[in-house]
């Protein structure tokens, strides 16, 4: 039943009973920016953005609670009374110094200092009230924010309940609407961000110049951050990179180029610079999109007729098509590997990126979770001893992984 509930939620995405949501971002190219601190290496040649300086190294895949305690709303750190509390956190991203959390049912954006663990609310109503107001800090309001990413200077939020993309200037807390229009759902590309329309926005990432979002209309959309108009607060053009929108006949698992490709409830998204990587939730696969061409391929997992729940949807480790997933959700990269939250079985998986010229990924391994299976749980420990309860968003600060453990109302850390 839990699987059915999760899929129904992903379809309607406005129910507050369960969750499936957010991811983070990364990047590659050549010339450095100065916008992000160590431990990130940042680039600007063809694309801008961030990736850690090198592949992550782990002590023993030890899982612990980094922040959060029980359902509710309070700042402070896990170690300080009163402890920090979240309400179904959906997504987490990092600039190397702080974590930023999309606190879904509190309709707020939280900041956690990595060194101290101290949590503060940087935007959104502290009473948890939903809304669509632009403003500064807690004067701004959000409606069910599901994912979040950063370019080091700004945060970009998938404000799902409002069908909009919001921007937060980290230094000032000023919140503006970049693209979409509050209360207006659809799937419309446009030259001006606020003329575009989105359906349920599940995931968001950035390469420093553009945003890429997964839309529940089974499409991947691109948003040019700079509108090219002096003083403008909205984004530039919004276009569809891959997939075809529509109410019927557009869901599937077909590889292809641009509009010929099909997705089935794409959830989260990340980038290594030249490519996008998407968790295709209902197809139980990991998809790759070459940004330059829009070519879509399946690099891990396999979809077969019959849908999730048949043999192609489980938690088997393997390589490329021999690996299996069940509701893959959050995704991030260190430039050499992908890290994915496999929500149904409450695990975190590592995927070695395809070798040059290869279609399929390298080995897929389960690095944490698994002892609880679909039932979920809350246990600190190493590898399979640890338990999660519907893990969703995942990111890295260049040293560790951080997971939005949705139904445990916590941010968990793997090191």
Secondary structure as GFF3:
##gff-version 3
##sequence-region A 1 415
A	DSSP	alpha_helix	2	12	.	.	.	ID=ss1
A	DSSP	beta_strand	40	43	.	.	.	ID=ss2
A	DSSP	beta_strand	49	52	.	.	.	ID=ss3
A	DSSP	beta_strand	62	67	.	.	.	ID=ss4
A	DSSP	beta_strand	89	94	.	.	.	ID=ss5
A	DSSP	beta_strand	98	103	.	.	.	ID=ss6
A	DSSP	three_ten_helix	104	106	.	.	.	ID=ss7
A	DSSP	beta_strand	108	113	.	.	.	ID=ss8
A	DSSP	beta_strand	119	123	.	.	.	ID=ss9
A	DSSP	beta_strand	135	136	.	.	.	ID=ss10
A	DSSP	three_ten_helix	137	139	.	.	.	ID=ss11
A	DSSP	beta_strand	145	150	.	.	.	ID=ss12
A	DSSP	beta_strand	154	159	.	.	.	ID=ss13
A	DSSP	three_ten_helix	160	162	.	.	.	ID=ss14
A	DSSP	beta_strand	164	169	.	.	.	ID=ss15
A	DSSP	beta_strand	174	179	.	.	.	ID=ss16
A	DSSP	three_ten_helix	193	195	.	.	.	ID=ss17
A	DSSP	beta_strand	201	206	.	.	.	ID=ss18
A	DSSP	beta_strand	210	215	.	.	.	ID=ss19
A	DSSP	beta_strand	219	224	.	.	.	ID=ss20
A	DSSP	beta_strand	238	242	.	.	.	ID=ss21
A	DSSP	beta_strand	256	257	.	.	.	ID=ss22
A	DSSP	three_ten_helix	258	260	.	.	.	ID=ss23
A	DSSP	beta_strand	266	271	.	.	.	ID=ss24
A	DSSP	beta_strand	275	280	.	.	.	ID=ss25
A	DSSP	beta_strand	285	290	.	.	.	ID=ss26
A	DSSP	beta_strand	295	300	.	.	.	ID=ss27
A	DSSP	beta_strand	318	319	.	.	.	ID=ss28
A	DSSP	three_ten_helix	320	322	.	.	.	ID=ss29
A	DSSP	beta_strand	328	333	.	.	.	ID=ss30
A	DSSP	beta_strand	337	342	.	.	.	ID=ss31
A	DSSP	beta_strand	347	352	.	.	.	ID=ss32
A	DSSP	beta_strand	363	369	.	.	.	ID=ss33
A	DSSP	three_ten_helix	373	375	.	.	.	ID=ss34
A	DSSP	beta_strand	381	382	.	.	.	ID=ss35
A	DSSP	three_ten_helix	383	385	.	.	.	ID=ss36
A	DSSP	beta_strand	391	396	.	.	.	ID=ss37
A	DSSP	beta_strand	401	405	.	.	.	ID=ss38
A	DSSP	three_ten_helix	406	408	.	.	.	ID=ss39
A	DSSP	beta_strand	410	414	.	.	.	ID=ss40
###
